[in-house]
Amino acid sequence: MTIKDLIKTTEIKIPGTDIVVIMKEDMTWFEYQESKKISNPDEGGIFALSKLIESWNIKKEDGSIEEITVETLKKMPREIISPLVEKAVELTGEKIQKKKP
């Protein structure tokens, strides 16, 4: 068994688009510890989401895959982010968007 075998993922299709996101069902221990250091709930939520997304098919204008970062997620339309946040909450059992410090 490998570490990758221990990390379960799920595929999410964003309604009304051809976007497919592979999301981890939980953060790693280290990612979770890092997320707890962020006192602003919105910043903590977007950080957690950036760590839960394993891959996606969102491309840059040059055709390469867009990097999954906090900065990239902040530029995304709400119609893309909202389903991802909802799925992250469902998978992790936490309100990553509304974390309390």
N, CA, C and O atoms as a GROMACS GRO file, in nm:
protein
  404
    1MET      N    1   0.085  -0.118   0.000
    1MET     CA    2   0.000   0.000   0.000
    1MET      C    3   0.090   0.124   0.000
    1MET      O    4   0.193   0.128   0.066
    2THR      N    5   0.048   0.225  -0.075
    2THR     CA    6   0.123   0.350  -0.080
    2THR      C    7   0.043   0.461  -0.012
    2THR      O    8  -0.075   0.444   0.018
    3ILE      N    9   0.108   0.572   0.012
    3ILE     CA   10   0.038   0.687   0.070
    3ILE      C   11  -0.074   0.730  -0.023
    3ILE      O   12  -0.184   0.763   0.023
    4LYS      N   13  -0.049   0.730  -0.153
    4LYS     CA   14  -0.153   0.767  -0.249
    4LYS      C   15  -0.276   0.677  -0.236
    4LYS      O   16  -0.389   0.722  -0.255
    5ASP      N   17  -0.255   0.549  -0.204
    5ASP     CA   18  -0.367   0.456  -0.184
    5ASP      C   19  -0.452   0.495  -0.063
    5ASP      O   20  -0.572   0.465  -0.059
    6LEU      N   21  -0.392   0.561   0.033
    6LEU     CA   22  -0.463   0.600   0.156
    6LEU      C   23  -0.550   0.724   0.138
    6LEU      O   24  -0.640   0.750   0.216
    7ILE      N   25  -0.520   0.801   0.033
    7ILE     CA   26  -0.592   0.927   0.010
    7ILE      C   27  -0.703   0.903  -0.091
    7ILE      O   28  -0.677   0.886  -0.210
    8LYS      N   29  -0.826   0.901  -0.042
    8LYS     CA   30  -0.942   0.878  -0.128
    8LYS      C   31  -0.978   1.006  -0.202
    8LYS      O   32  -0.963   1.116  -0.149
    9THR      N   33  -1.024   0.991  -0.324
    9THR     CA   34  -1.064   1.106  -0.405
    9THR      C   35  -1.202   1.082  -0.464
    9THR      O   36  -1.252   0.970  -0.467
   10THR      N   37  -1.261   1.190  -0.512
   10THR     CA   38  -1.389   1.183  -0.580
   10THR      C   39  -1.387   1.280  -0.697
   10THR      O   40  -1.319   1.383  -0.692
   11GLU      N   41  -1.462   1.248  -0.801
   11GLU     CA   42  -1.470   1.334  -0.919
   11GLU      C   43  -1.592   1.424  -0.908
   11GLU      O   44  -1.701   1.379  -0.874
   12ILE      N   45  -1.572   1.551  -0.938
   12ILE     CA   46  -1.681   1.648  -0.934
   12ILE      C   47  -1.692   1.713  -1.071
   12ILE      O   48  -1.593   1.762  -1.125
   13LYS      N   49  -1.811   1.714  -1.126
   13LYS     CA   50  -1.837   1.783  -1.252
   13LYS      C   51  -1.914   1.910  -1.219
   13LYS      O   52  -2.019   1.906  -1.155
   14ILE      N   53  -1.861   2.023  -1.263
   14ILE     CA   54  -1.925   2.151  -1.235
   14ILE      C   55  -2.043   2.168  -1.331
   14ILE      O   56  -2.025   2.164  -1.452
   15PRO      N   57  -2.164   2.185  -1.276
   15PRO     CA   58  -2.284   2.196  -1.360
   15PRO      C   59  -2.272   2.308  -1.463
   15PRO      O   60  -2.224   2.418  -1.433
   16GLY      N   61  -2.317   2.280  -1.585
   16GLY     CA   62  -2.320   2.379  -1.691
   16GLY      C   63  -2.185   2.406  -1.756
   16GLY      O   64  -2.173   2.498  -1.837
   17THR      N   65  -2.083   2.326  -1.722
   17THR     CA   66  -1.949   2.343  -1.779
   17THR      C   67  -1.893   2.206  -1.815
   17THR      O   68  -1.955   2.104  -1.789
   18ASP      N   69  -1.775   2.207  -1.874
   18ASP     CA   70  -1.706   2.081  -1.897
   18ASP      C   71  -1.592   2.062  -1.797
   18ASP      O   72  -1.500   1.984  -1.819
   19ILE      N   73  -1.599   2.137  -1.686
   19ILE     CA   74  -1.495   2.131  -1.582
   19ILE      C   75  -1.514   2.005  -1.497
   19ILE      O   76  -1.622   1.977  -1.447
   20VAL      N   77  -1.403   1.931  -1.482
   20VAL     CA   78  -1.399   1.813  -1.398
   20VAL      C   79  -1.288   1.833  -1.295
   20VAL      O   80  -1.174   1.864  -1.331
   21VAL      N   81  -1.322   1.815  -1.168
   21VAL     CA   82  -1.227   1.835  -1.059
   21VAL      C   83  -1.215   1.704  -0.982
   21VAL      O   84  -1.315   1.640  -0.951
   22ILE      N   85  -1.092   1.665  -0.952
   22ILE     CA   86  -1.068   1.551  -0.864
   22ILE      C   87  -1.033   1.608  -0.727
   22ILE      O   88  -0.934   1.680  -0.712
   23MET      N   89  -1.114   1.575  -0.628
   23MET     CA   90  -1.097   1.631  -0.494
   23MET      C   91  -1.065   1.521  -0.393
   23MET      O   92  -1.128   1.416  -0.392
   24LYS      N   93  -0.967   1.549  -0.310
   24LYS     CA   94  -0.937   1.457  -0.200
   24LYS      C   95  -1.051   1.464  -0.099
   24LYS      O   96  -1.115   1.568  -0.084
   25GLU      N   97  -1.075   1.354  -0.032
   25GLU     CA   98  -1.183   1.351   0.067
   25GLU      C   99  -1.142   1.410   0.201
   25GLU      O  100  -1.226   1.432   0.288
   26ASP      N  101  -1.014   1.437   0.217
   26ASP     CA  102  -0.966   1.503   0.339
   26ASP      C  103  -0.826   1.557   0.312
   26ASP      O  104  -0.757   1.512   0.221
   27MET      N  105  -0.786   1.653   0.393
   27MET     CA  106  -0.651   1.707   0.385
   27MET      C  107  -0.555   1.611   0.454
   27MET      O  108  -0.596   1.527   0.534
   28THR      N  109  -0.429   1.626   0.424
   28THR     CA  110  -0.328   1.552   0.499
   28THR      C  111  -0.319   1.612   0.638
   28THR      O  112  -0.370   1.721   0.662
   29TRP      N  113  -0.254   1.541   0.728
   29TRP     CA  114  -0.237   1.591   0.864
   29TRP      C  115  -0.167   1.727   0.862
   29TRP      O  116  -0.210   1.820   0.931
   30PHE      N  117  -0.060   1.739   0.783
   30PHE     CA  118   0.016   1.865   0.778
   30PHE      C  119  -0.068   1.978   0.720
   30PHE      O  120  -0.066   2.089   0.773
   31GLU      N  121  -0.142   1.952   0.613
   31GLU     CA  122  -0.227   2.055   0.555
   31GLU      C  123  -0.330   2.103   0.656
   31GLU      O  124  -0.356   2.223   0.667
   32TYR      N  125  -0.388   2.010   0.729
   32TYR     CA  126  -0.486   2.047   0.831
   32TYR      C  127  -0.423   2.134   0.940
   32TYR      O  128  -0.483   2.233   0.982
   33GLN      N  129  -0.303   2.098   0.985
   33GLN     CA  130  -0.234   2.178   1.086
   33GLN      C  131  -0.205   2.319   1.033
   33GLN      O  132  -0.219   2.417   1.106
   34GLU      N  133  -0.166   2.328   0.908
   34GLU     CA  134  -0.140   2.459   0.847
   34GLU      C  135  -0.268   2.542   0.838
   34GLU      O  136  -0.266   2.663   0.860
   35SER      N  137  -0.379   2.478   0.806
   35SER     CA  138  -0.506   2.550   0.793
   35SER      C  139  -0.552   2.608   0.927
   35SER      O  140  -0.615   2.714   0.930
   36LYS      N  141  -0.520   2.540   1.036
   36LYS     CA  142  -0.560   2.588   1.168
   36LYS      C  143  -0.486   2.716   1.208
   36LYS      O  144  -0.532   2.786   1.297
   37LYS      N  145  -0.375   2.747   1.144
   37LYS     CA  146  -0.297   2.867   1.174
   37LYS      C  147  -0.358   2.993   1.114
   37LYS      O  148  -0.319   3.105   1.149
   38ILE      N  149  -0.453   2.976   1.025
   38ILE     CA  150  -0.514   3.090   0.955
   38ILE      C  151  -0.637   3.135   1.032
   38ILE      O  152  -0.734   3.061   1.045
   39SER      N  153  -0.631   3.258   1.085
   39SER     CA  154  -0.739   3.305   1.171
   39SER      C  155  -0.861   3.356   1.093
   39SER      O  156  -0.973   3.348   1.144
   40ASN      N  157  -0.841   3.407   0.973
   40ASN     CA  158  -0.953   3.457   0.894
   40ASN      C  159  -1.027   3.338   0.833
   40ASN      O  160  -0.967   3.260   0.760
   41PRO      N  161  -1.156   3.323   0.863
   41PRO     CA  162  -1.231   3.205   0.815
   41PRO      C  163  -1.235   3.192   0.663
   41PRO      O  164  -1.227   3.082   0.610
   42ASP      N  165  -1.247   3.304   0.592
   42ASP     CA  166  -1.251   3.298   0.446
   42ASP      C  167  -1.116   3.254   0.389
   42ASP      O  168  -1.110   3.173   0.297
   43GLU      N  169  -1.009   3.308   0.444
   43GLU     CA  170  -0.874   3.270   0.400
   43GLU      C  171  -0.847   3.124   0.434
   43GLU      O  172  -0.787   3.052   0.354
   44GLY      N  173  -0.890   3.080   0.550
   44GLY     CA  174  -0.873   2.940   0.589
   44GLY      C  175  -0.950   2.847   0.498
   44GLY      O  176  -0.902   2.739   0.464
   45GLY      N  177  -1.069   2.888   0.459
   45GLY     CA  178  -1.152   2.807   0.371
   45GLY      C  179  -1.091   2.793   0.233
   45GLY      O  180  -1.089   2.683   0.177
   46ILE      N  181  -1.042   2.902   0.178
   46ILE     CA  182  -0.983   2.896   0.044
   46ILE      C  183  -0.851   2.819   0.045
   46ILE      O  184  -0.818   2.750  -0.051
   47PHE      N  185  -0.776   2.831   0.156
   47PHE     CA  186  -0.653   2.752   0.170
   47PHE      C  187  -0.688   2.602   0.173
   47PHE      O  188  -0.627   2.522   0.103
   48ALA      N  189  -0.787   2.567   0.254
   48ALA     CA  190  -0.828   2.426   0.265
   48ALA      C  191  -0.875   2.374   0.129
   48ALA      O  192  -0.840   2.263   0.090
   49LEU      N  193  -0.953   2.453   0.058
   49LEU     CA  194  -1.001   2.411  -0.074
   49LEU      C  195  -0.884   2.388  -0.169
   49LEU      O  196  -0.884   2.293  -0.247
   50SER      N  197  -0.784   2.476  -0.163
   50SER     CA  198  -0.668   2.460  -0.252
   50SER      C  199  -0.592   2.331  -0.222
   50SER      O  200  -0.530   2.274  -0.312
   51LYS      N  201  -0.597   2.285  -0.100
   51LYS     CA  202  -0.529   2.160  -0.063
   51LYS      C  203  -0.613   2.037  -0.093
   51LYS      O  204  -0.559   1.929  -0.115
   52LEU      N  205  -0.745   2.052  -0.094
   52LEU     CA  206  -0.833   1.939  -0.123
   52LEU      C  207  -0.841   1.906  -0.272
   52LEU      O  208  -0.863   1.791  -0.309
   53ILE      N  209  -0.822   2.008  -0.358
   53ILE     CA  210  -0.829   1.983  -0.501
   53ILE      C  211  -0.699   1.918  -0.546
   53ILE      O  212  -0.591   1.976  -0.535
   54GLU      N  213  -0.712   1.796  -0.596
   54GLU     CA  214  -0.594   1.723  -0.643
   54GLU      C  215  -0.560   1.758  -0.788
   54GLU      O  216  -0.444   1.775  -0.823
   55SER      N  217  -0.664   1.768  -0.872
   55SER     CA  218  -0.641   1.804  -1.012
   55SER      C  219  -0.772   1.857  -1.071
   55SER      O  220  -0.880   1.840  -1.014
   56TRP      N  221  -0.758   1.921  -1.188
   56TRP     CA  222  -0.873   1.969  -1.263
   56TRP      C  223  -0.834   1.985  -1.408
   56TRP      O  224  -0.717   1.973  -1.443
   57ASN      N  225  -0.932   2.013  -1.492
   57ASN     CA  226  -0.904   2.032  -1.634
   57ASN      C  227  -0.919   2.178  -1.676
   57ASN      O  228  -0.943   2.206  -1.793
   58ILE      N  229  -0.906   2.271  -1.583
   58ILE     CA  230  -0.913   2.414  -1.614
   58ILE      C  231  -0.780   2.455  -1.677
   58ILE      O  232  -0.673   2.428  -1.624
   59LYS      N  233  -0.790   2.520  -1.792
   59LYS     CA  234  -0.670   2.554  -1.868
   59LYS      C  235  -0.644   2.704  -1.874
   59LYS      O  236  -0.735   2.786  -1.861
   60LYS      N  237  -0.517   2.736  -1.893
   60LYS     CA  238  -0.475   2.874  -1.919
   60LYS      C  239  -0.501   2.902  -2.068
   60LYS      O  240  -0.536   2.812  -2.144
   61GLU      N  241  -0.484   3.027  -2.105
   61GLU     CA  242  -0.506   3.064  -2.245
   61GLU      C  243  -0.412   2.990  -2.340
   61GLU      O  244  -0.447   2.969  -2.456
   62ASP      N  245  -0.293   2.952  -2.293
   62ASP     CA  246  -0.197   2.882  -2.380
   62ASP      C  247  -0.227   2.731  -2.389
   62ASP      O  248  -0.155   2.658  -2.458
   63GLY      N  249  -0.332   2.684  -2.321
   63GLY     CA  250  -0.371   2.544  -2.328
   63GLY      C  251  -0.316   2.456  -2.217
   63GLY      O  252  -0.356   2.341  -2.203
   64SER      N  253  -0.224   2.509  -2.137
   64SER     CA  254  -0.170   2.432  -2.026
   64SER      C  255  -0.268   2.434  -1.908
   64SER      O  256  -0.353   2.523  -1.898
   65ILE      N  257  -0.256   2.335  -1.821
   65ILE     CA  258  -0.346   2.326  -1.706
   65ILE      C  259  -0.314   2.437  -1.606
   65ILE      O  260  -0.198   2.461  -1.572
   66GLU      N  261  -0.418   2.504  -1.559
   66GLU     CA  262  -0.405   2.610  -1.459
   66GLU      C  263  -0.359   2.550  -1.327
   66GLU      O  264  -0.410   2.446  -1.285
   67GLU      N  265  -0.264   2.614  -1.263
   67GLU     CA  266  -0.213   2.567  -1.135
   67GLU      C  267  -0.320   2.586  -1.027
   67GLU      O  268  -0.395   2.683  -1.030
   68ILE      N  269  -0.327   2.492  -0.934
   68ILE     CA  270  -0.424   2.499  -0.824
   68ILE      C  271  -0.358   2.571  -0.708
   68ILE      O  272  -0.278   2.513  -0.634
   69THR      N  273  -0.392   2.698  -0.691
   69THR     CA  274  -0.338   2.780  -0.583
   69THR      C  275  -0.449   2.862  -0.521
   69THR      O  276  -0.558   2.875  -0.578
   70VAL      N  277  -0.421   2.918  -0.406
   70VAL     CA  278  -0.515   3.009  -0.341
   70VAL      C  279  -0.544   3.125  -0.435
   70VAL      O  280  -0.660   3.166  -0.450
   71GLU      N  281  -0.440   3.179  -0.497
   71GLU     CA  282  -0.457   3.295  -0.586
   71GLU      C  283  -0.546   3.261  -0.706
   71GLU      O  284  -0.631   3.342  -0.745
   72THR      N  285  -0.528   3.143  -0.763
   72THR     CA  286  -0.612   3.101  -0.875
   72THR      C  287  -0.756   3.086  -0.831
   72THR      O  288  -0.847   3.131  -0.901
   73LEU      N  289  -0.778   3.024  -0.717
   73LEU     CA  290  -0.915   3.005  -0.668
   73LEU      C  291  -0.983   3.138  -0.640
   73LEU      O  292  -1.104   3.151  -0.661
   74LYS      N  293  -0.909   3.236  -0.593
   74LYS     CA  294  -0.968   3.368  -0.565
   74LYS      C  295  -1.016   3.438  -0.692
   74LYS      O  296  -1.102   3.524  -0.686
   75LYS      N  297  -0.960   3.400  -0.807
   75LYS     CA  298  -1.000   3.461  -0.935
   75LYS      C  299  -1.119   3.391  -1.000
   75LYS      O  300  -1.177   3.443  -1.095
   76MET      N  301  -1.156   3.275  -0.947
   76MET     CA  302  -1.263   3.195  -1.008
   76MET      C  303  -1.400   3.255  -0.981
   76MET      O  304  -1.423   3.315  -0.876
   77PRO      N  305  -1.492   3.239  -1.077
   77PRO     CA  306  -1.630   3.284  -1.053
   77PRO      C  307  -1.696   3.201  -0.943
   77PRO      O  308  -1.662   3.084  -0.922
   78ARG      N  309  -1.787   3.262  -0.876
   78ARG     CA  310  -1.860   3.196  -0.767
   78ARG      C  311  -1.930   3.070  -0.814
   78ARG      O  312  -1.942   2.973  -0.739
   79GLU      N  313  -1.977   3.069  -0.939
   79GLU     CA  314  -2.048   2.953  -0.993
   79GLU      C  315  -1.958   2.830  -1.001
   79GLU      O  316  -2.007   2.717  -1.005
   80ILE      N  317  -1.827   2.851  -1.003
   80ILE     CA  318  -1.732   2.739  -1.006
   80ILE      C  319  -1.693   2.701  -0.863
   80ILE      O  320  -1.688   2.582  -0.829
   81ILE      N  321  -1.666   2.800  -0.780
   81ILE     CA  322  -1.618   2.776  -0.644
   81ILE      C  323  -1.728   2.718  -0.554
   81ILE      O  324  -1.701   2.627  -0.475
   82SER      N  325  -1.849   2.768  -0.564
   82SER     CA  326  -1.957   2.724  -0.474
   82SER      C  327  -1.979   2.573  -0.475
   82SER      O  328  -1.987   2.514  -0.367
   83PRO      N  329  -1.989   2.507  -0.592
   83PRO     CA  330  -2.006   2.361  -0.588
   83PRO      C  331  -1.887   2.289  -0.527
   83PRO      O  332  -1.902   2.184  -0.465
   84LEU      N  333  -1.767   2.345  -0.545
   84LEU     CA  334  -1.647   2.283  -0.487
   84LEU      C  335  -1.648   2.295  -0.335
   84LEU      O  336  -1.614   2.199  -0.265
   85VAL      N  337  -1.687   2.412  -0.285
   85VAL     CA  338  -1.695   2.430  -0.140
   85VAL      C  339  -1.802   2.337  -0.082
   85VAL      O  340  -1.779   2.273   0.021
   86GLU      N  341  -1.917   2.328  -0.147
   86GLU     CA  342  -2.024   2.240  -0.099
   86GLU      C  343  -1.976   2.095  -0.093
   86GLU      O  344  -2.003   2.025   0.005
   87LYS      N  345  -1.906   2.051  -0.196
   87LYS     CA  346  -1.856   1.913  -0.197
   87LYS      C  347  -1.749   1.894  -0.091
   87LYS      O  348  -1.745   1.789  -0.026
   88ALA      N  349  -1.662   1.993  -0.072
   88ALA     CA  350  -1.557   1.983   0.030
   88ALA      C  351  -1.620   1.970   0.169
   88ALA      O  352  -1.573   1.891   0.250
   89VAL      N  353  -1.723   2.047   0.195
   89VAL     CA  354  -1.793   2.040   0.323
   89VAL      C  355  -1.856   1.902   0.340
   89VAL      O  356  -1.847   1.842   0.447
   90GLU      N  357  -1.919   1.853   0.235
   90GLU     CA  358  -1.981   1.719   0.240
   90GLU      C  359  -1.875   1.610   0.266
   90GLU      O  360  -1.897   1.520   0.347
   91LEU      N  361  -1.763   1.619   0.197
   91LEU     CA  362  -1.660   1.516   0.209
   91LEU      C  363  -1.588   1.519   0.342
   91LEU      O  364  -1.563   1.414   0.402
   92THR      N  365  -1.554   1.637   0.388
   92THR     CA  366  -1.472   1.648   0.509
   92THR      C  367  -1.555   1.654   0.636
   92THR      O  368  -1.505   1.630   0.745
   93GLY      N  369  -1.684   1.687   0.621
   93GLY     CA  370  -1.767   1.700   0.739
   93GLY      C  371  -1.740   1.827   0.816
   93GLY      O  372  -1.788   1.844   0.928
   94GLU      N  373  -1.663   1.917   0.758
   94GLU     CA  374  -1.631   2.045   0.822
   94GLU      C  375  -1.684   2.159   0.737
   94GLU      O  376  -1.697   2.148   0.615
   95LYS      N  377  -1.715   2.266   0.802
   95LYS     CA  378  -1.753   2.388   0.731
   95LYS      C  379  -1.625   2.464   0.702
   95LYS      O  380  -1.592   2.559   0.773
   96ILE      N  381  -1.554   2.426   0.597
   96ILE     CA  382  -1.424   2.488   0.569
   96ILE      C  383  -1.440   2.636   0.535
   96ILE      O  384  -1.347   2.714   0.552
   97GLN      N  385  -1.558   2.674   0.487
   97GLN     CA  386  -1.578   2.813   0.452
   97GLN      C  387  -1.605   2.897   0.578
   97GLN      O  388  -1.577   3.017   0.578
   98LYS      N  389  -1.655   2.838   0.682
   98LYS     CA  390  -1.698   2.911   0.802
   98LYS      C  391  -1.620   2.866   0.925
   98LYS      O  392  -1.676   2.864   1.035
   99LYS      N  393  -1.494   2.830   0.908
   99LYS     CA  394  -1.414   2.784   1.022
   99LYS      C  395  -1.405   2.891   1.128
   99LYS      O  396  -1.393   3.010   1.096
  100LYS      N  397  -1.411   2.852   1.252
  100LYS     CA  398  -1.395   2.947   1.362
  100LYS      C  399  -1.249   2.942   1.407
  100LYS      O  400  -1.188   2.836   1.412
  101PRO      N  401  -1.194   3.061   1.440
  101PRO     CA  402  -1.053   3.065   1.482
  101PRO      C  403  -1.030   2.991   1.613
  101PRO      O  404  -0.917   2.986   1.661
   0.00000   0.00000   0.00000
